Amino acid sequence: MEVCYQLPVLPLDRPVPKHVLSRRGAISFSSNSYFFGGPAPRQLAKRRGAISYDSENQTALYIRMLGTYGDVRVRSQVGFEPEPRGSHPYLYVDFRTLHSRPQSAGPVSARNVRRLLSFQRYLHSSRFIRGIPASNPLGYILDDDYTGQAKLMLEKVGNWNFDMFLFDRLTNGNSLVNLTFHLFNSYGLIELFQLDMVKLRRFLVMIQEDYRSLNPYHNAVHAADVTQAMYCYLQEPKLAETMTSCDLLLGLLAAATHDLDHPGVNQPFLIKTNHYLAALYKNSSVLENHHWKSAVGLLRESALLSHLPTEDRLNMEERLGSLILATDISRQNNYLSEFRTHLDKRDLCLTNGRHRHFILQIALKCADICNPCRPWKLSKLWSEKVTEEFFHQGDIERKHHLEVTPLCDRQSNSVANIQIGFMTYVVEPLFVEWSRFSDTRLSQTMMGHLSLNKQGWKEGRDKQEANTSRASEEQRTSAAKDSNSKELPQGSKGS
């Protein structure tokens, strides 16, 4: 059995049962986590409160962490089976494998090759950071080529056409770590806040690993994309001239952690399946609260800000939560109405700390849903990924005889219809107001892409409906011909 430090954070709403903590068994910590930027095995054991597993079922591991944000972390080969808090059977489905796909059998699969390359590049990066020379420099020509291309992309990180999918491939799945570290460094935040570079790197790795890579949409690549968009907004003249270094730090941190440990399902799903997170946060901004508390947990665990005064650190944690909570889509109209009122009254003053924080909230909301404002190639790919995640939830709801969320019903919905509705009622109203606030070339570019993408989805939908109608008409014609051919002999016989 191996325990890696990258286990999902789940805030605890009940203590670990005593009968679980009383069981003891041998546990081997994987030293590989050291190469991946994680803590050494001895440090890993030190930061755990209590570790044990059921000796009868050694695939179930229980870990209790101590601290303000205590949590339970479970790693199991057969799936996560929490104590029943309701009667619904779906509570026994592992969110970590919800979007997994069966791997094709074969002696050497593409996935295994990617995993091998992944380990080699991580090992190379780890040696490079620690100053260990490569034993065979010629063996790293390909890695150096990828690294060089990634560095070239980072030189244009403020370009709205930035392709995060390509950057993620060039960085071997480390887009969030590399991008955020680069932005911290370019803003001078590491020196300004006297951040330990090793702690920062480890913190970013922990963030990236706590995103669930099996989620089609809510994963670390999405978080990196939102962080890049947030950087573009922070570069806008009104923000660049007024935002403080603390604002910049919190804005980037909030963007990087805004969907941390997202389970790949929405809040209504958690509520109707009696998930303990819904009970813990009283059915209010359940996911956003979880993202925030998970981020704070990792901040404290990494001790990234431990050198700051306690009052300042707690204030930053609260402000971080305020930013992440603003991404709750169910509160969209509240923020939009307040934003519109400020613009109508022309009373926004960015020398005021409260107003700056509000604009940061709006900027993060825009960054979170900016995919329809990207170029068509990128926008279409994001749209397909988020719809895939929606439809997968709908399939699970149908399988377990739950009411299927309309947005997640693949039988009555399409990618085009979902995107057109999302653009019309959610994205466009927000970005119209953002363009009023920041009437720049970037805003004009975003609105132009939004209009073109919306038109593209409409044309695609109309074409698909026309093809469907044509196919149905041909089917009816064919059926009528078959019916007539069967009736003719009967008529001849009767005459």
N, C-alpha and C positions, 0 to 999 in steps of 0.2 A: 504493500500500500504506500502511496506517495501523497504527501500534502504539499501543495504549492501555495504560495502566498496570494495568488490571484484568485481567491474564492469570492463569490458574490456577497455583498454586504446586505444583510436583512435585519433591520431594526427589531429588537426583541420586545414583545408585548407580554411575555410570560417567561418565568425562569426555566432553565433546563431541568427536567425531572430528576429527582435525586437518584432514582434507580438507574438513570443513564450515567450520571456522574460517578456512580459507585463502581461501574465496570471499567476494568483496566485492560489494556492490551498493548502489544509492541507496536510502535509507530516509527517508520523510517522516513526522514525528511529528505526530499530530493535536492541534491546539491546543484541540480541544473538551474534552480531558481536564481542562483548567484549570478550566472551568466546572463540572465534575462533582466538584470538590474534589480532583482529582488534582494531582500535581506538574507544574510547567511543563515544556515540552518539553526545555529545556536541562538541568533537574534530572533529568529522566527519562533522558536520555542519559548523564548523569554517573554515575548509580547503576548502570549496566549494565557488566558486565565486558567482554563481547565480543558484537558483534552482526553477523550475516551471514546471507545466504540464497543458495540455489542459483540461479545466474543462468539455468539452463536451466528451472527450475520455480519461478517467482517467487511461488508461493502458499505455499511452505514456508519458514518463518522460524525461525531458531535463535537463541536468546538464552541467554547464559551469565552467570549472576550469581556474583559472588565473595563469599566470606564463609564463616562456620562452617557455615551451612545453605545450601550451594550448591544451585542447582536449574537445571532446563532448562524453558523456557516455549516452547510451540509454538503459533502461531496460523496456521491453514491454512483455506483455503476448501473444500478437498476432503476434509478429515478428517485426523486425527492418525495417522501411520503410523510408529510407533517401530521401531527395529531389532528383528528377531525374536529373542525370548528363548526361544521354544518353538515347537512345530510347529502350535499351534492357530490357525486363521484369524481367530478373534474378536479377536486382538491388534490387528487392523487396523481395529477399530471405534472411532470417536471417542466417548469418554465424555461430552464436552461436548455432543454432539448426540444422545446415546442416547435421551432422552425427547422429542426434538423432534417436531413434527407439521407436515405440509405445510401451507403457507399457501394459502388460497383465492385464486384469481386475481381481479383486479378493478382498475379504475382507482384507486379510493380505498378501501382496506380499513380495517376498524376498527382493526387493529393499527397501520397508518400514522398514523391519527388520534391514537391513544394515544401513539405515539412523538413526534409533534409536540408534543402537550400536555406530555409528559414533559420535552422539551428546554426548552420555554418556562418551566415551573415551576422547573427546575433553574437556568436563567439568572436568573430572578427571585430565587431564593434566594441565588444567588451575589452578585448585585448588592446585595441587602439586607445580607448579611454584610459586604461590603466598603464599605457606606455610600454606595453610588451611588443617587441618587434615581431613581425610575421616570419615564420620559419620558411615559407615558400612564397615570396612576393608575387611571383608570376601567377600563382593560383588565385589571386584576388583581382585580376585585371577586370573581370566581368563585374565584380562588386564595386570596384572603383569607378567603373563606367556608369553604373546605376547611381552611385553617390554623386558623381559629377553632374549628371542630368538633374537629380533632385535639387542640388545646390543652385543650378541655373533656374529652376522653377521658382525657388524661394526668392531669387532676385526680383521676380515679378509677382510676388505674393499679393500685391495690392491690385492686381488686374482682375476685373470682374469675370473674365473668361477663364479663370484659374480652374484647371481640371483636377479635382481632388481624387478622382478614380485613378488617373495616371500617376499622380504623386504618391498615392498609397501603394501602387505597384512598384514604383521606383524605390520606395523606402521599405519595401518588403513588409507591408502591413503596419508600418509605424508612422503613419501620417500624422496622427494626433500628437504623439510625443515630439517628433521633429518640428512640426509646424509651431506648436505652442512654445517650445524651447527657443526657437528662432525669434519669435515675436517678443518674448520676454527679454531676450538679449538685445534685439534691435531697439526696443524702447528704453533700454538701460535699467530695467526694473531689478535685475539681479544685483547691480551695484547699489541702486537707490535704497532697496530694502535689505541689503546685506544678506541675500539668500545664499545658502550653501548649495553649490552646484550639484553635488552628489545627492543631497536631499531633494532638490528640485527634480532632477532626472528620475529618481526613484518614485517621487510623487506622481509624475506624469506617466510613468510606466504603470503604476498601480491604477491610475484613472483609466488608461487605455484598456487594461486587462479586465476592469470591472464592467466594461461595456460588453454585451453579449454578441459575439461575432456571428452567431447563427441567426440573429434577427436580420431579415432582409433590409430593413430601413434604419431602425433605431439601434445603430451600432457606432463604433468609434470613428468610422469614415464620415458618418453624418455629423458627429460632434466636431470633427476637424473642419468640415465644410462650413458649419455654423461659426466656428472660430475665425475662419478666413473671412467670412462675410462681415462678422463683427469688426474685424480689423479694417475692412474697407470703409465701414461707417465711421469708425473712430478717426479715420484719415480725412473725413469731410471737414471743410473749413470751420464750420460752427463748433464742431466737437474738438477738432485738433487745437483750436485756439483757447479752449476753456477747460477741458478735462484735466484733472490733476493726475499725478502719478498713481494715487490710490484708486481713482476712478478707472484708470487704464488697467491696473492689476485686477480689480474686481470684475471689470467687463470681460477680460480674457478668461479669467477663472470660471466665471458663470457660463460663458459660451462653451468651454471645454467640458464642464460637468453638468450641463443643464438636463441631460437625459441619462445620467449615470445609473447603471444597473436596471435599465428599462426592460420589463419582462416581455415586451412584444405584444401586449394586449392593452386595451384602454381601460379607463377608470370604471365605466359601467360594467365591464366584464368582471373586474375585481369585486365590485359590490355585489353583483348577483350570484357570484360563486362563494360568497362569504369569506373571501380571502382576508387573512389576518391584518394585512396592511390597510385595508378599507376600515376595519374596526379600530386599528391603532390611530388613524388620522380622521376618524369620524366621518368618513365618506366625503371629505372636503379636500380638494387638491391632493388626492392620495399619491399619485405618481410624483408630482412636483415636490411634495414634502419628503418623499423617499429619496429623490435625487439630491435634495439639499442636505438631508441628514447624512446620507452616504458620503457626500463631498466633505462635509465637516469631519466625519469619522476618518477619512483618509488624510485630511489636513493635519489632524491631531496625531494620527498614527505615524505619519512621516516626520512630524515635528518641524515642518517647513517654516512655520511662523512662530515657533516656540521662543525665539529670542526677542520677540516684540513684547511690550507691556501687556499685561493680561486684559486691561480695559480696551486697548486698541484691537487686540486679537478678537475679543468677543464682539466688538462693534463690527469688525470686518466680516465675521461669520454671519451676523444678523443681516448685514447689507447684501451679502452673497445670497442668503435665503430669499430676501425681498426680490432680487433680480430673477432667480430661478422660478419663484412662485408666479412671477408675471407671465411666464410662458404657458400657464394654464389656459387652454383654448376656450374653456367654458366661461372665462372672465374677459374674453376678448372685447365685448361690447363696452364693458366698464372702462377699460383703458382707452379704447377708441373714442368714447364720448368725452372723457377728460382731456384727451389730446386735442380733439376738435375744438373744445371750449377754449383751451389755452390759445390755440391759433386764431380763433375768432376774436378773442379779446386782446391778442398780441401782448400778453403779459408774461411770456416766458423770459426769464432772466437767468442765463447760464452762469452768472457769478454767484447765484444762489445755490447752495448745496442740494437742497431738496429738489429744485428744478433740474439740476444736472443728473441727479439719481433717477428722476422720472424719465428723462430722455434716454438714459442708459437702459431702462426697462423697455422703452419703446424700440430702441435699437436692437435689443436682444430678441424681442418679439418679431421684428422684421427679419433678422438673421435666421431665426428658427423656421420661418415659413417662406424663405426667399427662393426656393427651388423653381417656382413658376416664372421667376424673373431672370433666370439664367438663360444662356443660349439654348436653342431647341434641343441640340444633341444631349446636353447635360440634363436639362429639365425633363426630357422624356424618360431618361434612364431613372432619375429619382422618382418620377411619377409611377413608373412600373414597379419599382421596389416597394414604395409605400403601399400601393394597392395590393401587391402580393401579400404583404403583412396583414392588411385588412381582411382579405379574402381567407387567409389561413385561419384567422380568428373566427370568421363566420362558419368555416367548415367544422371547427371544433364545437362551436355552439350548436350547430345542427346535429352533430354526432351525439352530443350529450342531451339532446332534446331541450335545449335552452331557446329562448326567444332570440332569433338571429338579428343582430344589429343591422339596420337597413344599409348603412354604409359598407358593411362587411359581407353583404350577400352577393356572391358571384352569379347567382341565378337570375337576379333582377337588376344587376348593375354592371357597368363596364368602366374601364379605366378612363375613357373619354368623358363619360357623364360625371364621374366622381371629380375629375380635374376641372371640368367646366364649372361645376357647382362650387368647388373650393376656391377657384380663382374669382368667381363672381361675388360670392358672399363673404369671403374671409380675407383673401389676399388683396384684392383690388381696393376695397375701402381703406385698409390700413396704409397701403403704399401711396394712395392718392394724398392722404394727409401728410405722410412723410415727405412727399414731393413738395407740398406747401411749405413745410418746415425747412427743408434743405433742397432748394431748387438749383441743383447742380447737374453737371453732365452725367454723373453716375445715376442720379434719379431719373433723368430722361432715358438713359440706356435701359434701366430696369423696367420702366413703364413701356418702352418700346418692345422689349422681349416679352413682357406679359401679354401685350396685345397680340403679337404674332403667335405666341404659343397657344393662346386661347383660340385664335382663329384656326390654328393647325389642328387642335383637338376637335373643333366643330366640323372641319372639312373631313377629317378621318371618320368621325361618327356618321356624318351624312353618307359618305361613301360606303361604309359598312352597312348602314341601314338599307341603302339602295341595292347592294349586293344580296342582302338577306331577302329583301322583297322580291328581287328578280328570281332568286332561287326558289322561293315559295311559289311564285307564279308558275315557274317551270314544273315544279312538283305537282301542282294542281292540274296543269295541262296534261302532264303525263298520266296522272291518275284518271282523268276524264277519258283519255284515249283508250286506256286499258279497260275501262268500264264499257265503252262503246263496242270494243272488239269482242267482249264477252256476251253482249246482248244481241249482236247480229245473228249468230247461229240459231239462237232461240226464236228470233222473229221469223227466220226462214222456215224453220220447222213448223211453226204455227200456221203459216200460210199454205 
